Amino acid sequence: MGIVTEDNITDVVVASLGKYGDITDRQREIMTSLVKHMHGFIKDVRLQHSEFMEACSYLERAGKLCNDNRQEFILLADIIGVEVLVDMMTNPIEGNASESTVLGPFYRENPPVLPKGASTIQKHYDNEETAYYEGYVRDQNGKGIAGVTMDVWEDAPNGIYENLDPDQPEYNLRGRFETDENGHYAFVAVRPVPYPIPEDETAGELLQFMGHHPNRPAHMHFILAKDGYRPLISQIYDADSEWLENDSVFAVKESLIGRFKPAAEELGTDLHFEFDFVLKAEEMAVAAE
């Protein structure tokens, strides 16, 4: 069985799993499927050795690009719809709970902790539209959840996240807030704008190879977390934005689209955006798995 041919190589590799060391059932399941699909792909496209070496070089270059500001492999996974698919497998829709979507490659840990209603804006732009964001975080029975931690982040009016832009202050347009006793949240930021994901280096090469564009619709990122509830990583999208129907990372979901409205004078901003979230209780999430 160890002498390989094109016909038996897949079976030989699968038969080797766990032969010389203990592996879990899950490891066996993952590796068996990976080997079968990878070998099937290679046979299907008749992959040539020069193409294999080019792919190895490509992955090497992608690895060298990874740093605190840019996670290239997440970016590549986004471009081919892998991260959003993994997210949908991990967080299936259940009842009225809010839908999740991709984290993306530009999240930064430990953003500034700010009081309810505070602004994340540290630098102003001539073309900016300020916005008052607010809403409620509720459980699946409609009760407001107090003390939910909410991380928010977005691109600046120039279409660049602050960790990619040396001209922006640290943590510009990023913040961490907490819901009040009624589950209400509020903060001031700007209306996000559509932007191209990085189209240089290996991400750009992949986009060109696919014949795809780099553009994302305007969106605000959220992470909601509280003990006893399943964490929610999501984005909310501007209903009037370009690229909603053709997002470069395939992450837009109908339930995550909201609309900016003119703000009342007392809010002190140009626009008003209201959006509510529903969190799934942790025990319900576990029971569903």
C-alpha positions in Angstrom: 0.0 0.0 0.0 3.0 2.3 0.5 4.0 2.1 -3.2 2.0 5.0 -4.8 0.4 5.5 -8.1 -1.9 8.3 -9.3 -4.8 6.1 -8.6 -4.0 5.1 -5.0 -2.1 8.1 -3.6 -5.2 9.5 -1.9 -6.0 6.3 -0.2 -2.4 5.8 0.9 -2.3 9.2 2.6 -5.6 8.7 4.3 -4.6 5.3 5.6 -1.5 6.9 7.2 -3.6 9.1 9.5 -3.1 8.1 13.1 -0.8 5.2 12.2 2.2 6.4 14.2 0.5 8.7 16.7 -2.8 9.3 18.4 -5.2 11.7 16.7 -8.7 12.7 17.7 -11.8 11.8 15.7 -12.1 15.4 14.7 -8.5 15.5 13.5 -9.1 12.4 11.4 -12.3 13.9 10.0 -10.6 17.2 9.0 -7.5 15.6 7.5 -9.4 13.0 5.6 -11.6 15.5 4.0 -8.7 17.9 3.4 -6.6 15.3 1.6 -9.5 14.0 -0.5 -10.6 17.5 -1.6 -7.0 18.7 -2.2 -6.1 15.7 -4.2 -9.4 15.9 -6.1 -8.7 19.6 -6.9 -5.1 18.8 -8.1 -6.5 16.0 -10.4 -9.4 18.1 -11.6 -7.1 21.0 -12.8 -4.1 18.8 -13.7 -1.9 21.0 -11.5 1.6 21.3 -12.9 4.8 21.4 -10.8 5.6 24.9 -11.9 2.2 26.0 -10.7 2.6 24.2 -7.4 6.0 26.0 -6.8 4.4 29.3 -7.8 1.7 28.7 -5.2 4.3 27.9 -2.5 6.1 31.1 -3.3 2.9 33.0 -3.2 2.0 31.7 0.3 5.5 32.4 1.5 5.1 36.0 0.4 1.7 36.2 2.0 3.1 35.0 5.3 5.8 37.7 5.3 3.2 40.4 5.0 1.4 39.4 8.2 1.8 41.9 11.0 -0.2 43.7 13.7 -1.8 46.0 11.1 -2.5 43.5 8.3 -3.4 39.8 8.5 -2.9 38.7 5.0 -4.3 35.2 5.3 -7.6 36.5 6.7 -7.7 39.0 3.8 -7.0 36.2 1.2 -9.7 34.1 2.9 -12.1 37.0 2.6 -11.5 37.5 -1.1 -12.6 33.9 -1.9 -15.5 33.9 0.6 -13.9 31.5 3.1 -14.2 33.6 6.2 -17.9 34.4 5.7 -18.6 30.7 5.0 -16.8 29.6 8.2 -18.7 32.2 10.1 -22.0 31.0 8.8 -21.1 27.4 9.7 -20.0 28.6 13.2 -23.0 30.9 13.9 -26.1 29.5 12.2 -29.2 31.7 12.2 -31.4 30.8 15.2 -34.7 32.5 15.8 -34.5 36.3 16.0 -30.9 36.5 17.0 -28.8 39.0 15.1 -26.7 37.7 12.2 -23.0 37.7 12.4 -20.5 38.3 9.6 -16.7 38.5 9.1 -14.3 40.1 11.6 -12.0 41.3 8.8 -8.3 41.9 8.9 -8.2 45.4 10.5 -9.6 44.9 14.1 -7.4 46.2 16.9 -7.6 44.9 20.4 -8.1 47.1 23.4 -9.6 50.2 21.8 -10.3 53.2 24.1 -13.0 52.7 26.7 -15.5 55.5 26.3 -18.7 56.6 28.1 -22.1 56.2 26.5 -22.7 58.9 23.8 -19.0 59.8 23.5 -17.3 60.3 20.1 -14.7 58.1 18.5 -13.6 61.0 16.2 -10.1 62.2 16.8 -9.4 63.7 13.4 -11.9 65.7 11.2 -12.1 65.7 7.4 -13.7 68.2 5.0 -16.0 65.6 3.5 -17.1 63.9 6.8 -20.7 63.4 7.9 -20.9 63.0 11.6 -23.5 60.4 12.8 -25.2 59.6 16.1 -25.4 55.8 16.4 -27.8 54.3 18.9 -30.0 51.3 19.6 -30.8 48.5 22.0 -29.2 45.2 22.7 -31.9 42.7 23.7 -32.2 39.0 24.5 -34.4 36.7 22.3 -37.3 37.5 24.6 -37.1 41.2 23.9 -35.5 42.2 27.2 -32.7 44.8 27.2 -29.3 43.5 28.2 -27.3 45.7 30.5 -23.5 45.7 30.6 -22.9 44.5 27.0 -19.4 45.4 25.9 -19.4 46.8 22.4 -16.3 47.4 20.3 -16.8 49.6 17.2 -14.5 50.5 14.4 -14.7 51.9 10.9 -12.7 53.5 8.1 -12.2 57.2 8.0 -13.8 59.5 5.3 -10.6 59.0 3.2 -11.5 55.3 3.0 -8.6 54.1 5.2 -8.5 52.5 8.6 -6.3 54.3 11.1 -3.9 51.4 11.6 -3.1 51.7 7.9 -2.8 55.4 7.8 0.1 57.2 9.5 -1.7 60.5 9.3 -4.5 59.4 11.6 -4.2 59.4 15.4 -3.9 56.1 17.2 -7.3 54.4 17.5 -9.1 57.0 15.5 -12.7 56.0 14.9 -12.4 53.1 17.3 -14.0 52.7 20.7 -15.4 50.4 23.4 -18.8 51.2 24.9 -21.2 49.5 27.3 -25.0 49.3 27.2 -26.9 51.0 30.0 -29.4 49.4 32.4 -32.0 49.2 29.6 -29.6 47.7 27.0 -29.3 51.0 25.2 -26.1 52.1 23.5 -25.0 55.3 21.9 -21.9 56.9 20.4 -20.8 59.5 17.8 -18.7 58.6 14.8 -18.8 59.3 11.1 -20.7 57.9 8.2 -18.4 55.2 6.8 -17.5 55.3 3.1 -17.0 52.5 0.6 -13.3 51.6 0.2 -11.1 49.2 -1.6 -9.5 46.4 0.4 -5.7 46.4 -0.1 -5.0 45.5 -3.7 -1.3 45.5 -3.5 0.9 42.5 -2.8 -0.6 39.0 -2.6 -4.2 40.2 -2.1 -4.0 42.3 -5.3 -2.6 39.3 -7.2 -5.5 37.1 -6.1 -8.0 39.7 -7.1 -6.4 40.1 -10.5 -6.3 36.3 -10.9 -10.0 36.1 -10.1 -10.9 39.1 -12.3 -12.6 40.6 -9.3 -12.8 44.2 -7.9 -11.5 45.2 -4.5 -14.4 47.4 -3.3 -16.4 47.1 -0.1 -19.7 48.9 0.7 -19.7 51.3 3.6 -20.0 49.6 7.0 -19.4 49.9 10.7 -17.9 47.0 12.6 -19.2 45.7 15.9 -18.2 43.1 18.5 -20.8 42.5 21.3 -19.9 40.5 24.3 -21.3 39.6 27.7 -21.0 36.6 30.0 -24.0 34.3 29.4 -24.4 35.2 25.8 -22.8 34.1 22.6 -20.4 36.8 21.4 -21.5 38.6 18.2 -19.1 39.8 15.5 -20.9 41.7 12.9 -21.1 44.7 10.6 -24.0 47.1 9.7 -24.2 48.5 6.2 -25.3 51.8 4.8 -28.4 51.1 2.7 -27.4 53.9 0.3 -23.9 52.6 -0.3 -22.4 51.4 -3.5 -21.2 47.7 -3.7 -23.9 46.3 -1.5 -24.8 43.8 -4.2 -21.2 43.0 -5.1 -19.1 43.1 -2.0 -15.5 42.1 -2.6 -15.5 39.8 0.4 -19.1 38.6 0.1 -20.1 39.6 3.6 -23.3 41.6 3.2 -26.5 40.1 4.7 -30.0 41.7 4.3 -30.6 41.9 8.0 -27.5 43.9 8.6 -28.5 46.8 6.3 -29.7 50.1 7.9 -30.3 53.6 6.8 -28.9 57.0 7.9 -31.4 59.8 8.5 -31.0 63.5 9.1 -30.3 64.1 12.8 -32.4 66.1 15.1 -30.7 69.4 16.2 -30.3 68.2 19.8 -28.1 65.3 18.7 -25.4 67.6 17.4 -24.5 65.5 14.4 -25.3 65.5 10.7 -27.0 62.1 10.7 -28.8 59.6 12.9 -28.5 55.8 12.6 -30.6 53.4 14.7 -29.9 49.7 14.8 -30.9 47.1 17.4 -29.1 43.8 18.1 -30.5 40.5 19.6 -28.0 38.2 21.4 -28.4 34.5 21.8 -28.1 33.1 25.3 -25.0 30.9 25.7 -27.0 27.9 26.9 -29.2 28.1 23.8 -26.1 28.3 21.6 -24.6 25.2 23.2 -27.8 23.2 22.9 -27.9 24.0 19.2 -24.4 22.6 18.5 
